[in-house]
Amino acid sequence: SDILRMDSTNADALYVRGLCLYYEDCIEKAVQFFVQALRMAPDHEKACLACRNAKALKAKKEDGNKAFKKGNYKLAYELYTEALGIDPNNIKTNAKLYCNRGTVNSKLRKLEEAIDDCTNAVKLDDTYVKAYLRRAQCYMDTEQYEDAVRDYEKVYQTEKTKEHKQLLKNAQVELKKSKRKDYYKILGVNKNASEDEIKKAYRKRALMHHPDRHSGASAEVQKEEEKKFKEVGEAFTILSDPKKKARYDSGQDLEEDGLNMGEFDPNNIFKAFFSGPGGFSFEASGPGNFFFQFG
C-alpha cells in the first residue's frame, strides 16, 4: 500500500497486493489488481498466471453455487471438485469449497463423505464456524453424538449465541439418551410407534423371551433370555405410559423421577398383560418344546 501510494503504476506492488487479496478469498478484488498489474506490465508472468487461476476459481465456485441453488447437486459436486483442483495453495477459498461440497453431500445423504469434506475444511481453517456446524449436523444425523457435542462446543466457544447454545444443549441431550437403554430398539418399534404397535411388539417379544419357553436350554441361554425378558418388560412399562414415555423421549433420568428399574419384576407386567379373557399359558409338549395356549 505504501509503495502504491508513491507509485500507483508499480506492477510488482499491484501483483503482490492482488496476491494477498487472493489468498484472503477476496478473489474479485484480487482480479482487479492483477488486471491493473498486467496493464502496467503486459509481460508480467506471475500476474498473468495468478489472474488466470483467480478467474477460473471464481467462475467454478460461482457455477457450483448456481447449480446448488437450482437443486442440481450432482453437477454442483463436480464443479466444486474441479474448483478444488485449481490451486491447492489457496487455503481459505478451498476451505469454503470443501464445506460447500460437504453441504452437497449432505443433501445427497452421503453423510460420511460430507463429514470428510467438512473435516478437510477445518483442517485448512480451524476457525471456520460454518464447517463445524455442518459437520456437527452430519454427526447428529449419523448418531455420532459425542463428536457432535465436541463440534458444537467449539462453535459455542467461538460464537456465544443463543442459537449455538441451544444446538449444543440438544446434542448433549441426545448423547445422554444414546447412553441409556434404547427401549424402542428392545421392542423393535420406531420412535413414532402407536400404542397398539407397542402392545403388539411387547406381546411378541415377551413370548419370545419368556423364561418358561427356554427352561430346557443351557444355563447360559436361560440367563440371557431372562435378561431380555426383563428388558422387554422395562421397555413396555415406559413406552406404554404416556407420561413416562414423554420423560424418556425428552432425555430425563427416569430413576430421578422415582422409577427404579433395578427393582422391576417383569413377571408382574407379563401377568397383567395376559390376564383375563385371552389369557396365556405355556404347556410342555416334550423336552424343551412348548406351545402357546390362549384362554
Disulfide bonds with the S-S distance in Angstrom:
none
